[in-house]
Amino acid sequence: MKSTALGTDGFGRSDTSAKLRRHFEVDRSYIAHAAIAALAAEGKMTAKGVARAIKQYKIDGEKPNPIGA
């Protein structure tokens, strides 16, 4: 099983913790998406299910990687 690191760095980037977690893609939506994508990678979930989660959790697939932002 592949592990996924979750965490934030960047104090002062946002006025709230919620916005900071969203920026660094570690809020509940991105965590749910990471779990769903991991299940799909293991063949336990379909690509259709992943796409549905992306839509449901409003994940922006075109958002630049926050590490370089």
C-alpha positions in Angstrom: 0.0 0.0 0.0 1.3 3.5 -0.9 1.3 6.1 1.9 0.2 9.7 1.4 1.7 12.5 3.5 -0.8 15.0 4.9 0.2 18.3 6.5 0.6 22.0 6.1 3.4 24.6 6.2 3.1 28.2 5.4 1.9 30.1 8.5 0.9 33.6 7.4 -0.3 32.5 3.9 -4.0 32.6 4.9 -6.1 34.4 7.4 -7.7 31.2 8.6 -6.6 27.6 9.2 -9.4 26.4 6.9 -8.2 28.4 4.0 -4.6 27.3 4.7 -5.7 23.6 4.7 -7.6 24.1 1.4 -4.6 25.9 -0.2 -2.3 23.0 0.7 -4.9 20.4 -0.3 -5.2 18.8 3.1 -8.7 19.7 4.1 -11.4 17.1 4.4 -12.3 17.1 0.7 -8.7 16.5 -0.4 -8.2 13.8 2.2 -11.4 12.1 1.1 -10.2 12.4 -2.5 -6.7 10.9 -1.6 -8.4 8.0 0.0 -10.7 7.4 -2.9 -7.8 7.7 -5.4 -5.8 5.2 -3.4 -8.7 2.7 -3.4 -8.9 3.2 -7.2 -5.2 2.6 -7.6 -5.6 -0.7 -5.7 -8.5 -1.7 -8.0 -11.1 -1.4 -5.2 -12.9 1.6 -6.8 -13.7 2.6 -10.3 -12.5 5.7 -12.2 -16.2 6.7 -12.4 -16.3 6.7 -8.6 -13.2 8.9 -8.4 -14.6 11.3 -10.9 -17.8 11.5 -8.9 -15.8 12.3 -5.8 -13.9 15.0 -7.6 -17.1 16.6 -8.6 -18.8 16.2 -5.2 -15.9 17.6 -3.2 -15.2 20.4 -5.8 -11.6 19.4 -6.3 -10.0 21.6 -8.9 -7.8 19.3 -11.1 -6.3 22.3 -12.8 -5.1 24.0 -9.6 -1.3 24.5 -9.5 0.6 22.3 -7.1 0.6 24.3 -3.8 4.2 23.2 -3.1 5.5 25.6 -5.8 2.9 28.3 -5.2 
